[in-house]
Amino acid sequence: MNNKINICLIAILFCLIIFVGCEYDDLGLVSSNITDTESVISQNSNEFQLNEEELFLEMKARQDKNPLSNINIRKAIFHAVDRERIVSELFGGYGNVPESLFTKDSLYWHPAWSEYKYDLDKAGKYLEKAGYGPDNPLYLTISAVDNSDSKKIIEEIIKEDLEKIGINLWIFNKTPKEFYQDYVYNGAYDLGIWSMYIFSTDELDCNFSSSKIPSMETEENKNCENFYWYANENIDNLLEQLHTTDNIESVKERAGKIQDNIARDAVVLPLYSRLFVFAYNNNIEKVSIGMIGDRVFYDIENWILSSDIDISEDGKSEIIIGYESEHIDIFNGFAPYFINDQLFKGLWKKNNDCSYEPELLESFVGFGDELTGFVSTDIIVKLKEDIYWDDGDPILSEDIKYTFEYFMEIMERKECFSKLDEDYKKIKEIEIINEKSFKIIFDEIVPDWQKLFSMVFKKDQFELRNLDNFPYTQINSNGPFKIIEYDPEGRMVLEINEYYYNDLPEIERLIIRFDLDKNNLIAMLKEGEIDCMSIPVDPELMKTLEEDNNINLFIKPGNLIEHLALSLKPKEG
């Protein structure tokens, strides 16, 4: 009945607007002034749109101000969204619906959202429990950034799905700045679509702890990203327990329980993981690629070359990598990525599953002893013995001390801060014990301190140098490769570091061709001028490349989850 009334009201408004907007001469004919008429039509169209929006909002204002506080409505929405269709429309046959906040190769993957299959009958029953349905529709809004074609597709699919069970949506999209500042940060939305970065349990805390609601952010309480205004005492307790154990099995179990609670409460619905696509030709028999945080790493040490590959004139095996960029920034704000990872190794290596394994480090003692219960803010580290720089000099304690001091100095001088900056600032000093041992003295305990020192530089490497014009060929490497040539116009050459402490890669020379125009690089890949490159997630391009018998694709889900969010912030009025 209400739907019929709504249609009638809209039709009447439309007729009135057309009537008011028409200009007539003495004979009752439309004015011959085409320009004026078009202007009037455009104006009336906008007025009609405005009135239609006002009508929708009027209907919405008459209902419960906080409908999403009802768990039945939230579950109805989740069961009514056809996630398979969304993934298919955006990625063809290349994507999958995620059932966890973590990727499948993560230690913390847990299929908590597997219960939310597309089921309109179940969705309708949940909505009926809340007192709504096709004859008594619920009015909600959905919001996203206005510059994303993929989000517009998602919104239209969700709108179509929800209308089938009796939920009418109005799409309110804004510029990225307006959307995130005015809508997301303030919880001023009903349904929202944006990306959530989840890699470790740290992100679970930032996104779902009741102490991380944006309005609670202070100098002491940072990274408040609970934009859902979600509070669950059980989750708060589990998150607190995550910070009190280093036992990986306990952490996995609690991370699973946290996801179960979030899914059961129907707060966020994972739609898809952002994909990473790597194209490579038959010169490479096997590639290994990892996603650590929001960055891609090429595990070139474990790549296997084809036995048919052409060897260069000097007898070295080589591959050419295409890189979409106008230049190469080796330092990258001291954040590791696939290029500097070939040059600099750190104390620890972080794996795809969030675990750590020693790299330059032999052993350490500190922070807590499970047997004695003694806790100290100092960590004593011992370096491995047979580790060297590419010039044959041993890697020593003084190099780690220099790396720390240089990092802090350059961050302060450039007034730029990495994500790790706050934890680096908790280091009071590094005290050298001997050539291979040193003490890290913290002002307070940093539970996952292994994330620090992901790259180590040789002592005095950058003294009196400007990083912006530092000659890359003079950089000392402790990784599998060293730089032997750099042309700012588009080419970098790396060769094996003979002093590398691990097994040497099968690939002896890397040539990186960089170009800001990805179409140039794709053309070079097709012509065999480069061997591999990261490509855009474009199903049509991916299909074309797959049809080329000389090109293969490596497709991997990333740690950015596009999700449907429901705001639980209480609305007044």
C-alpha positions as CSV (number, residue, x, y, z in Angstrom):
1,M,0.0,0.0,0.0
2,N,2.8,2.4,1.0
3,N,4.6,1.7,-2.3
4,K,1.5,2.6,-4.3
5,I,1.2,5.9,-2.3
6,N,4.9,6.7,-2.9
7,I,4.6,6.1,-6.7
8,C,1.5,8.3,-6.8
9,L,3.2,11.1,-4.9
10,I,6.2,11.0,-7.2
11,A,4.0,10.9,-10.3
12,I,2.0,14.0,-9.1
13,L,5.2,15.8,-8.3
14,F,6.6,15.0,-11.7
15,C,3.4,16.3,-13.5
16,L,3.4,19.5,-11.4
17,I,7.0,20.2,-12.3
18,I,6.4,19.6,-16.0
19,F,3.3,21.8,-15.9
20,V,5.1,24.7,-14.1
21,G,8.1,24.4,-16.3
22,C,6.3,24.8,-19.6
23,E,6.2,28.1,-21.4
24,Y,3.2,28.8,-23.7
25,D,2.5,31.4,-26.4
26,D,-1.0,32.8,-27.2
27,L,-1.9,29.6,-29.2
28,G,-1.0,27.3,-26.3
29,L,2.2,26.0,-28.1
30,V,5.6,25.5,-26.4
31,S,8.0,28.5,-26.8
32,S,10.4,28.3,-29.7
33,N,13.2,29.5,-27.5
34,I,15.2,26.2,-27.4
35,T,17.9,27.5,-25.1
36,D,15.5,28.7,-22.5
37,T,13.5,25.5,-22.7
38,E,16.6,23.3,-22.2
39,S,17.5,25.5,-19.2
40,V,14.1,25.1,-17.7
41,I,14.1,21.3,-18.3
42,S,17.5,21.0,-16.7
43,Q,16.3,23.1,-13.7
44,N,13.1,21.1,-13.4
45,S,15.0,17.8,-13.6
46,N,17.2,19.0,-10.7
47,E,14.1,20.1,-8.8
48,F,12.4,16.8,-9.4
49,Q,15.5,14.9,-8.2
50,L,15.6,17.1,-5.1
51,N,11.9,16.6,-4.4
52,E,12.3,12.8,-4.9
53,E,15.2,12.9,-2.4
54,E,13.2,15.0,0.0
55,L,10.3,12.5,-0.2
56,F,12.6,9.6,0.5
57,L,14.2,11.4,3.5
58,E,10.7,12.3,4.7
59,M,9.7,8.6,4.7
60,K,13.0,7.7,6.4
61,A,12.4,10.3,9.1
62,R,9.1,8.7,10.0
63,Q,10.6,5.4,10.9
64,D,12.8,4.3,13.9
65,K,15.9,6.6,14.1
66,N,18.2,3.6,14.9
67,P,16.9,0.7,12.8
68,L,20.4,-0.8,12.6
69,S,20.5,-1.4,16.3
70,N,18.2,-4.3,15.5
71,I,20.3,-7.4,14.9
72,N,17.6,-8.9,12.7
73,I,17.8,-6.0,10.2
74,R,21.6,-6.3,10.1
75,K,21.4,-10.0,9.4
76,A,18.7,-9.4,6.8
77,I,21.0,-7.0,4.9
78,F,23.9,-9.4,5.0
79,H,21.9,-12.4,3.7
80,A,20.3,-10.2,1.0
81,V,23.6,-9.1,-0.5
82,D,24.8,-11.2,-3.5
83,R,28.5,-11.1,-2.9
84,E,29.2,-13.7,-5.6
85,R,27.6,-11.4,-8.2
86,I,29.6,-8.4,-7.0
87,V,32.9,-10.3,-7.4
88,S,31.8,-11.7,-10.7
89,E,30.8,-8.3,-12.1
90,L,34.1,-6.6,-11.0
91,F,36.6,-9.4,-11.6
92,G,35.0,-11.9,-14.0
93,G,36.2,-15.3,-12.9
94,Y,39.3,-14.0,-11.2
95,G,38.1,-13.2,-7.7
96,N,36.6,-15.0,-4.7
97,V,34.2,-13.9,-1.9
98,P,36.2,-13.6,1.4
99,E,34.8,-15.3,4.5
100,S,37.5,-13.9,6.8
101,L,39.1,-10.5,7.5
102,F,42.4,-12.1,6.7
103,T,43.7,-13.7,3.5
104,K,43.9,-17.5,3.3
105,D,47.6,-17.7,3.7
106,S,47.4,-15.7,7.0
107,L,47.8,-17.4,10.4
108,Y,44.6,-15.7,11.4
109,W,42.4,-16.8,8.5
110,H,39.1,-18.0,9.9
111,P,35.9,-18.4,7.9
112,A,33.6,-16.6,10.3
113,W,31.4,-15.0,7.5
114,S,30.7,-18.3,5.7
115,E,27.2,-18.2,7.2
116,Y,26.2,-15.2,5.1
117,K,25.2,-16.9,1.8
118,Y,22.9,-15.1,-0.6
119,D,19.5,-16.2,0.7
120,L,16.6,-13.8,0.0
121,D,14.1,-16.1,1.8
122,K,16.2,-16.1,5.0
123,A,16.8,-12.3,4.6
124,G,13.1,-11.7,4.3
125,K,12.3,-13.7,7.4
126,Y,14.9,-11.7,9.4
127,L,13.5,-8.4,8.2
128,E,9.9,-9.6,9.0
129,K,11.0,-10.2,12.6
130,A,11.9,-6.5,12.7
131,G,8.5,-5.5,11.4
132,Y,9.5,-4.6,7.9
133,G,8.9,-6.0,4.4
134,P,7.7,-5.2,0.9
135,D,4.4,-3.8,2.2
136,N,6.2,-1.8,4.9
137,P,9.6,-0.9,3.5
138,L,12.6,0.2,5.5
139,Y,14.4,3.3,4.3
140,L,18.2,3.5,4.5
141,T,21.0,5.3,2.9
142,I,24.3,3.9,1.4
143,S,27.4,6.0,0.9
144,A,30.8,5.8,-0.7
145,V,33.3,8.0,-2.5
146,D,32.0,9.5,-5.7
147,N,35.1,8.9,-7.9
148,S,35.0,5.0,-7.9
149,D,33.3,3.2,-10.7
150,S,33.6,-0.1,-8.8
151,K,31.8,1.2,-5.7
152,K,29.0,2.6,-7.9
153,I,28.5,-0.9,-9.3
154,I,28.5,-2.4,-5.8
155,E,26.0,0.2,-4.6
156,E,23.6,-0.5,-7.5
157,I,23.8,-4.3,-6.9
158,I,23.1,-3.9,-3.2
159,K,20.3,-1.5,-3.8
160,E,18.7,-3.9,-6.2
161,D,19.2,-6.8,-3.8
162,L,17.7,-5.1,-0.8
163,E,14.7,-3.8,-2.6
164,K,13.7,-7.4,-3.2
165,I,13.1,-7.9,0.5
166,G,11.7,-4.5,1.4
167,I,14.6,-2.2,2.1
168,N,14.7,0.9,0.0
169,L,18.2,2.6,-0.4
170,W,19.1,6.1,-1.4
171,I,22.7,6.5,-2.6
172,F,24.6,9.4,-1.0
173,N,28.1,9.6,-2.5
174,K,30.6,12.3,-1.7
175,T,34.1,13.4,-2.6
176,P,36.8,11.3,-0.8
177,K,37.5,14.1,1.6
178,E,33.8,14.7,2.5
179,F,33.1,11.0,2.7
180,Y,35.8,10.1,5.1
181,Q,35.8,13.2,7.2
182,D,32.0,13.9,7.4
183,Y,30.5,10.4,7.0
184,V,33.0,7.7,8.0
185,Y,34.9,9.4,10.8
186,N,31.6,10.7,12.4
187,G,29.6,7.5,11.9
188,A,27.1,9.6,10.0
189,Y,26.0,6.9,7.6
190,D,23.7,3.9,7.5
191,L,25.5,1.7,5.1
192,G,29.0,2.5,3.9
193,I,31.5,1.0,1.5
194,W,35.3,1.5,1.9
195,S,38.5,-0.5,2.2
196,M,39.7,-1.9,5.5
197,Y,43.3,-2.8,5.9
198,I,43.7,-6.0,7.9
199,F,47.1,-7.8,8.2
200,S,47.8,-8.5,11.8
201,T,45.9,-8.5,15.1
202,D,46.9,-4.9,15.6
203,E,44.3,-3.9,13.0
204,L,41.6,-5.9,14.8
205,D,42.3,-3.7,17.9
206,C,42.2,-0.5,15.9
207,N,39.0,-1.4,14.1
208,F,36.9,-3.1,16.6
209,S,37.9,-2.2,20.2
210,S,35.2,-0.1,21.9
211,S,38.1,2.2,23.1
212,K,39.0,3.0,19.5
213,I,35.8,4.9,18.5
214,P,37.1,8.0,16.7
215,S,35.7,10.5,19.2
216,M,38.0,8.9,21.8
217,E,41.2,9.6,20.0
218,T,43.9,11.5,22.0
219,E,47.7,11.9,22.0
220,E,47.8,8.7,24.1
221,N,45.0,6.8,22.4
222,K,45.8,6.8,18.7
223,N,44.7,4.9,15.6
224,C,41.0,5.0,16.6
225,E,39.5,3.4,13.5
226,N,36.3,1.9,14.9
227,F,34.2,3.8,12.4
228,Y,31.3,1.4,13.1
229,W,30.9,2.7,16.7
230,Y,30.8,-0.9,17.7
231,A,31.1,-2.1,21.3
232,N,31.3,-5.7,22.4
233,E,32.7,-6.5,25.9
234,N,33.6,-10.0,24.9
235,I,35.7,-8.7,22.0
236,D,37.4,-6.1,24.2
237,N,38.4,-8.9,26.6
238,L,39.8,-11.0,23.8
239,L,41.7,-8.1,22.3
240,E,43.2,-7.4,25.7
241,Q,44.3,-11.0,25.9
242,L,46.1,-10.8,22.5
243,H,48.5,-8.3,24.1
244,T,49.4,-10.6,27.0
245,T,50.7,-13.6,25.1
246,D,53.3,-14.5,22.6
247,N,51.9,-18.0,22.1
248,I,51.0,-18.1,18.4
249,E,48.3,-20.8,18.9
250,S,46.6,-18.8,21.6
251,V,46.7,-15.7,19.3
252,K,45.2,-17.6,16.4
253,E,42.4,-19.0,18.6
254,R,41.5,-15.6,20.0
255,A,41.7,-13.9,16.6
256,G,39.2,-16.6,15.4
257,K,36.9,-15.9,18.3
258,I,37.0,-12.2,17.6
259,Q,36.0,-12.7,14.0
260,D,33.2,-15.0,15.1
261,N,31.8,-12.3,17.4
262,I,32.1,-9.6,14.7
263,A,30.4,-11.8,12.1
264,R,27.7,-12.9,14.5
265,D,26.9,-9.3,15.4
266,A,26.7,-8.4,11.6
267,V,28.7,-5.2,11.7
268,V,30.9,-5.6,8.6
269,L,30.4,-7.8,5.6
270,P,33.6,-8.6,3.6
271,L,32.8,-8.1,-0.1
272,Y,36.1,-8.9,-1.8
273,S,39.9,-8.6,-1.3
274,R,41.8,-6.2,-3.5
275,L,43.7,-8.4,-6.0
276,F,47.4,-8.2,-7.0
277,V,48.1,-9.5,-10.5
278,F,51.6,-10.3,-11.7
279,A,52.3,-11.3,-15.4
280,Y,55.4,-13.2,-16.4
281,N,56.6,-14.9,-19.5
282,N,58.0,-18.4,-20.1
283,N,61.5,-17.3,-19.3
284,I,60.4,-17.7,-15.6
285,E,59.3,-21.2,-14.7
286,K,58.1,-20.4,-11.2
287,V,57.5,-17.2,-9.3
288,S,57.0,-16.7,-5.6
289,I,55.3,-13.5,-4.4
290,G,54.3,-12.3,-0.9
291,M,51.9,-9.7,0.5
292,I,53.2,-8.2,3.7
293,G,51.0,-5.5,5.0
294,D,49.9,-3.4,2.1
295,R,53.1,-4.1,0.1
296,V,54.1,-6.7,-2.5
297,F,57.4,-8.5,-2.3
298,Y,59.0,-10.5,-5.1
299,D,60.7,-13.5,-3.5
300,I,63.3,-13.5,-6.4
301,E,65.7,-15.7,-4.4
302,N,63.3,-18.6,-4.9
303,W,62.3,-17.9,-8.5
304,I,63.2,-20.7,-11.0
305,L,64.2,-19.9,-14.5
306,S,63.3,-21.9,-17.6
307,S,66.0,-24.2,-18.9
308,D,65.4,-22.6,-22.4
309,I,66.2,-19.0,-21.3
310,D,68.8,-17.1,-23.3
311,I,72.0,-16.4,-21.4
312,S,73.5,-12.9,-21.8
313,E,76.8,-12.4,-23.7
314,D,78.8,-12.3,-20.4
315,G,77.3,-15.6,-19.3
316,K,74.9,-14.3,-16.7
317,S,71.3,-15.3,-16.4
318,E,69.0,-12.2,-16.2
319,I,65.4,-11.1,-16.2
320,I,63.9,-7.7,-17.0
321,I,61.2,-6.4,-14.6
322,G,58.8,-3.7,-15.7
323,Y,58.0,-1.2,-13.0
324,E,55.3,1.5,-13.3
325,S,57.0,4.6,-11.9
326,E,58.8,7.7,-13.0
327,H,61.8,6.9,-10.9
328,I,63.1,4.4,-8.3
329,D,63.1,5.5,-4.7
330,I,65.5,3.0,-2.9
331,F,64.7,4.4,0.5
332,N,60.9,4.7,0.2
333,G,60.5,6.4,3.6
334,F,62.5,3.5,5.1
335,A,59.6,1.2,4.3
336,P,60.6,-2.1,2.6
337,Y,59.2,-2.9,-0.8
338,F,60.2,-5.3,-3.6
339,I,63.2,-3.3,-4.8
340,N,65.0,-2.3,-1.6
341,D,64.2,-5.7,-0.2
342,Q,66.8,-7.1,-2.7
343,L,69.4,-4.8,-1.2
344,F,68.8,-4.5,2.5
345,K,68.0,-7.1,5.1
346,G,67.0,-6.5,8.7
347,L,67.2,-8.2,12.1
348,W,64.0,-10.1,11.3
349,K,62.1,-11.3,8.3
350,K,58.4,-10.9,8.4
351,N,56.4,-13.7,6.6
352,N,53.2,-13.6,4.7
353,D,51.4,-15.1,7.7
354,C,52.5,-12.3,10.1
355,S,55.1,-14.5,11.8
356,Y,58.8,-13.5,12.1
357,E,62.0,-15.4,11.6
358,P,65.5,-14.3,12.3
359,E,67.4,-12.7,9.5
360,L,70.6,-11.0,10.7
361,L,69.8,-11.9,14.3
362,E,71.2,-15.0,16.0
363,S,69.4,-14.7,19.3
364,F,67.9,-12.2,21.8
365,V,67.0,-12.0,25.5
366,G,64.5,-9.6,26.9
367,F,61.1,-8.2,27.8
368,G,59.9,-11.2,29.7
369,D,61.0,-14.6,31.0
370,E,58.1,-17.1,31.2
371,L,59.8,-19.1,33.9
372,T,60.9,-16.4,36.3
373,G,58.2,-13.8,35.4
374,F,61.0,-11.2,35.3
375,V,60.2,-8.3,32.9
376,S,62.7,-5.8,31.6
377,T,62.5,-3.0,29.1
378,D,65.9,-3.9,27.6
379,I,66.6,-6.4,24.9
380,I,70.0,-7.9,24.3
381,V,70.6,-8.9,20.7
382,K,73.4,-11.1,19.3
383,L,74.1,-11.0,15.5
384,K,75.0,-13.9,13.3
385,E,78.7,-14.5,12.7
386,D,79.0,-15.0,9.0
387,I,77.1,-12.0,7.7
388,Y,78.7,-9.4,5.4
389,W,78.3,-6.3,3.3
390,D,78.8,-6.5,-0.4
391,D,82.4,-5.1,0.1
392,G,83.3,-8.0,2.4
393,D,83.1,-6.1,5.6
394,P,81.2,-7.9,8.4
395,I,77.9,-6.6,9.6
396,L,78.4,-5.3,13.2
397,S,76.6,-3.9,16.2
398,E,77.7,-0.4,15.2
399,D,75.7,-0.7,11.9
400,I,72.4,-1.3,13.9
401,K,73.2,1.6,16.2
402,Y,73.9,3.8,13.1
403,T,70.7,2.7,11.4
404,F,68.6,3.7,14.4
405,E,70.2,7.0,14.9
406,Y,70.2,7.8,11.2
407,F,66.5,6.9,10.9
408,M,65.5,9.1,13.8
409,E,67.6,12.0,12.5
410,I,66.3,11.9,8.9
411,M,62.7,11.5,10.1
412,E,63.0,14.6,12.3
413,R,64.9,16.6,9.7
414,K,62.4,15.9,6.9
415,E,59.4,16.0,9.2
416,C,58.1,12.8,7.8
417,F,56.9,9.9,9.8
418,S,56.6,6.3,9.1
419,K,54.0,4.0,10.6
420,L,56.8,2.7,12.9
421,D,57.9,6.1,14.0
422,E,56.0,6.0,17.3
423,D,57.6,2.7,18.3
424,Y,61.1,3.8,17.2
425,K,60.6,6.8,19.5
426,K,60.2,4.3,22.4
427,I,63.8,3.3,22.1
428,K,65.9,5.4,24.5
429,E,69.2,4.3,23.1
430,I,71.2,1.4,21.7
431,E,74.2,0.4,23.7
432,I,77.0,-1.6,22.0
433,I,78.3,-4.5,24.1
434,N,80.8,-5.9,21.6
435,E,81.1,-6.2,17.8
436,K,78.3,-8.7,17.6
437,S,76.1,-7.9,20.6
438,F,74.2,-4.8,21.6
439,K,71.4,-3.7,23.9
440,I,68.2,-2.0,22.9
441,I,67.0,0.1,25.8
442,F,63.3,0.9,25.5
443,D,61.4,3.5,27.5
444,E,58.5,1.1,27.6
445,I,57.7,-2.4,26.3
446,V,57.0,-2.8,22.6
447,P,55.4,-6.3,22.3
448,D,56.0,-6.8,18.6
449,W,59.4,-5.1,18.5
450,Q,60.5,-7.5,15.8
451,K,58.8,-5.1,13.3
452,L,61.6,-2.6,13.9
453,F,64.9,-2.7,12.0
454,S,63.4,-4.2,8.8
455,M,66.4,-2.7,7.0
456,V,70.0,-2.2,8.3
457,F,72.5,0.2,6.7
458,K,76.3,0.2,6.9
459,K,77.8,2.7,9.4
460,D,78.4,6.1,8.0
461,Q,76.9,5.1,4.7
462,F,75.0,8.3,4.2
463,E,77.1,10.8,6.2
464,L,77.1,14.3,4.7
465,R,74.9,13.0,1.9
466,N,71.5,14.1,0.6
467,L,69.3,11.1,0.0
468,D,67.6,12.9,-2.9
469,N,70.7,12.8,-5.0
470,F,72.7,10.0,-3.4
471,P,74.5,7.9,-6.1
472,Y,72.8,4.6,-5.9
473,T,75.8,2.7,-7.2
474,Q,77.7,3.6,-4.0
475,I,75.1,2.0,-1.7
476,N,76.4,-1.0,0.3
477,S,74.1,-3.9,0.2
478,N,73.6,-6.9,2.6
479,G,70.9,-8.5,0.5
480,P,71.1,-10.9,-2.4
481,F,71.8,-8.1,-5.0
482,K,73.8,-4.9,-5.3
483,I,73.3,-2.0,-7.7
484,I,75.8,-1.7,-10.5
485,E,74.0,0.8,-12.8
486,Y,71.3,3.4,-12.5
487,D,70.0,5.6,-15.3
488,P,67.3,8.1,-14.0
489,E,65.7,8.0,-17.4
490,G,64.4,4.5,-16.9
491,R,66.8,1.7,-16.0
492,M,68.4,0.1,-13.0
493,V,70.7,-2.9,-13.1
494,L,71.4,-5.2,-10.1
495,E,73.8,-8.1,-9.9
496,I,74.5,-10.9,-7.4
497,N,76.1,-9.9,-4.1
498,E,78.7,-12.6,-3.8
499,Y,79.0,-11.9,0.0
500,Y,75.3,-12.6,0.6
501,Y,75.0,-15.0,3.6
502,N,72.1,-17.1,2.2
503,D,72.0,-19.3,-0.9
504,L,72.6,-17.2,-4.0
505,P,69.6,-16.8,-6.4
506,E,69.5,-18.6,-9.7
507,I,68.9,-15.2,-11.3
508,E,72.3,-13.4,-11.5
509,R,71.2,-10.1,-12.9
510,L,68.0,-8.0,-12.5
511,I,67.2,-5.2,-14.9
512,I,64.4,-2.9,-13.8
513,R,62.8,-0.9,-16.6
514,F,60.6,1.8,-15.1
515,D,58.0,3.9,-17.0
516,L,55.1,6.0,-15.7
517,D,53.0,4.8,-18.6
518,K,51.8,1.2,-17.8
519,N,50.5,0.8,-21.4
520,N,54.1,1.1,-22.6
521,L,55.2,-1.6,-20.2
522,I,52.3,-3.9,-21.1
523,A,53.3,-3.5,-24.8
524,M,56.9,-4.4,-23.9
525,L,55.7,-7.5,-22.0
526,K,53.7,-8.6,-25.1
527,E,56.7,-8.1,-27.3
528,G,59.1,-9.9,-25.0
529,E,61.1,-6.8,-24.2
530,I,60.5,-7.3,-20.5
531,D,59.9,-10.6,-18.7
532,C,57.5,-9.7,-15.9
533,M,55.5,-6.9,-14.3
534,S,52.6,-6.1,-12.0
535,I,49.5,-5.3,-14.1
536,P,46.2,-3.6,-13.3
537,V,43.2,-5.7,-12.2
538,D,41.4,-5.5,-15.5
539,P,39.6,-8.7,-16.4
540,E,39.6,-7.9,-20.1
541,L,43.4,-7.3,-20.1
542,M,44.0,-10.4,-17.9
543,K,42.0,-12.6,-20.3
544,T,43.9,-11.2,-23.3
545,L,47.3,-11.9,-21.6
546,E,46.2,-15.4,-20.6
547,E,45.4,-16.2,-24.3
548,D,49.1,-15.5,-25.1
549,N,50.8,-18.8,-24.8
550,N,54.0,-17.1,-23.7
551,I,52.5,-15.2,-20.7
552,N,51.3,-16.5,-17.4
553,L,49.4,-14.7,-14.5
554,F,50.0,-15.0,-10.8
555,I,46.9,-13.7,-9.0
556,K,46.9,-13.1,-5.2
557,P,44.4,-11.5,-2.8
558,G,45.8,-8.6,-0.9
559,N,45.2,-7.4,2.7
560,L,42.8,-4.6,1.7
561,I,39.2,-5.8,2.2
562,E,36.4,-3.9,0.5
563,H,33.5,-4.3,2.8
564,L,30.0,-3.2,3.6
565,A,29.9,-1.3,6.9
566,L,26.9,-0.7,9.1
567,S,27.0,2.3,11.5
568,L,25.9,1.6,15.0
569,K,26.3,5.1,16.2
570,P,23.0,6.1,18.0
571,K,21.2,8.9,16.2
572,E,19.3,11.5,18.1
573,G,15.9,13.0,17.3
